[in-house]
Amino acid sequence: EQLTAIATIDGLTGISNRRAFHEELDKQWQRYRRYATPMSLILIDLDHFKAYNEAFGRTGGDIVIEKVAKLISLLIRQADFVARFEGQGFVVLAPETGADGAMWLAERLRLGIEEAHWTQRAITASFGLATSWTAVNADEIIVQ
């Protein structure tokens, strides 16, 4: 169990890591192919994060990343899957969710991050969306 946790959980945030995300994406893609239910992907990138790290140090940046991970985890549905994708980036996989639902969820996440209480300065994020309807395979949904 400990080895699985080490391999699939991000050490800083406690949410899934990129490896676990790819495993979940493969599972959900197979489900999509079998049942033809939509699936959406939301990529989240914290705005101006390099400048934040320069101003408040890596520890300050880590605090922001941890808080954003918690916020996202609280704002998504139980069926959704969140992972730290890279550095200051996160990904949410939303099964059985089309483009309209993904837009609604992304806006909810955007507002949640923007309206949270930040001690040093305001934090905002940029979002990218893709749905299974526009992708040929699981890897392509990430590239979109």
C-alpha positions in Angstrom: 0.0 0.0 0.0 2.8 2.4 0.8 4.5 1.8 -2.5 1.3 2.3 -4.4 0.7 5.6 -2.5 4.3 6.7 -3.2 3.8 6.0 -6.9 0.4 7.6 -7.3 0.1 10.4 -4.7 1.7 13.8 -5.1 3.9 14.3 -2.0 3.1 18.0 -1.6 -0.6 18.2 -2.1 -1.8 14.7 -1.2 -3.9 14.5 -4.4 -3.2 12.1 -7.2 -0.1 12.6 -9.4 0.4 12.6 -13.1 1.0 8.9 -13.3 -2.3 8.2 -11.5 -4.1 10.6 -13.8 -2.9 8.8 -16.9 -4.1 5.5 -15.4 -7.5 7.0 -14.6 -7.7 8.6 -18.1 -7.1 5.3 -19.7 -9.9 3.7 -17.6 -12.3 6.5 -18.3 -11.4 6.5 -22.0 -12.3 2.8 -22.2 -15.6 3.5 -20.4 -16.3 6.3 -22.9 -15.6 4.1 -25.9 -17.8 1.3 -24.5 -20.8 3.4 -23.4 -20.4 6.5 -25.5 -20.9 8.8 -22.6 -19.1 12.1 -22.7 -15.9 12.8 -20.7 -14.3 16.1 -20.2 -10.8 17.2 -19.2 -10.0 20.5 -17.5 -6.4 21.7 -17.3 -5.7 24.4 -14.7 -2.6 26.5 -14.6 -1.9 29.1 -11.9 -1.3 32.5 -13.4 2.0 34.3 -12.9 3.3 31.6 -10.6 7.0 32.1 -11.3 6.7 35.7 -10.2 4.9 34.6 -7.1 7.7 32.2 -6.2 10.3 34.9 -6.8 8.4 37.3 -4.5 7.5 34.9 -1.7 9.9 32.0 -2.1 9.4 28.4 -2.8 7.7 27.8 0.5 5.2 30.5 -0.2 4.5 28.9 -3.6 4.1 25.4 -2.0 1.5 26.8 0.4 -0.5 28.2 -2.6 -0.2 24.9 -4.5 -1.4 22.9 -1.4 -4.4 25.3 -0.9 -5.4 25.2 -4.6 -5.3 21.4 -4.5 -7.6 21.4 -1.5 -10.0 24.0 -3.1 -10.3 22.0 -6.3 -10.9 18.8 -4.3 -13.7 20.5 -2.4 -15.3 22.0 -5.5 -15.4 19.0 -7.8 -18.0 16.2 -7.7 -17.2 12.9 -6.1 -17.1 11.2 -9.5 -14.5 13.6 -10.8 -10.8 13.0 -10.6 -8.2 15.6 -9.7 -4.4 15.3 -10.0 -1.4 17.6 -9.9 -0.3 17.6 -13.5 3.0 19.5 -13.3 4.5 22.2 -11.2 1.7 24.7 -10.7 -0.7 22.8 -13.0 -3.7 20.6 -12.2 -6.0 18.4 -14.2 -9.6 17.5 -13.5 -11.2 14.5 -15.3 -14.9 14.8 -15.4 -16.6 11.6 -16.5 -20.1 11.8 -18.0 -19.6 15.5 -18.6 -20.0 17.3 -21.9 -18.7 20.6 -22.9 -21.4 22.6 -21.1 -20.9 20.8 -17.9 -17.2 21.2 -18.1 -17.5 24.9 -18.7 -19.7 25.2 -15.7 -17.3 23.3 -13.5 -14.3 25.3 -14.8 -16.0 28.5 -14.0 -16.9 27.2 -10.5 -13.2 26.3 -10.0 -12.0 29.6 -11.4 -14.2 31.6 -9.0 -13.3 29.3 -6.1 -9.6 30.0 -6.6 -10.0 33.7 -7.3 -12.3 34.3 -4.3 -10.3 32.3 -1.8 -8.5 34.2 1.0 -4.9 34.6 0.0 -2.5 36.1 2.5 0.2 37.5 0.2 -1.6 38.4 -3.1 -4.5 37.4 -5.2 -4.2 34.0 -7.0 -5.9 33.4 -10.4 -5.8 30.5 -12.8 -6.2 29.9 -16.5 -8.2 26.9 -17.8 -8.3 24.7 -20.8 -11.1 22.3 -21.7 -11.5 19.3 -24.0 -14.1 16.7 -24.4 -14.1 13.1 -25.6 -16.3 14.0 -28.5 -13.5 15.9 -30.1 -10.7 13.5 -29.4 -9.6 10.4 -31.3 -7.8 8.8 -28.4 -7.0 9.4 -24.7 -3.7 11.1 -25.4 -5.3 13.5 -27.9 -7.7 14.8 -25.3 -4.8 16.2 -23.3 -3.2 17.9 -26.4 -6.4 19.6 -27.3 
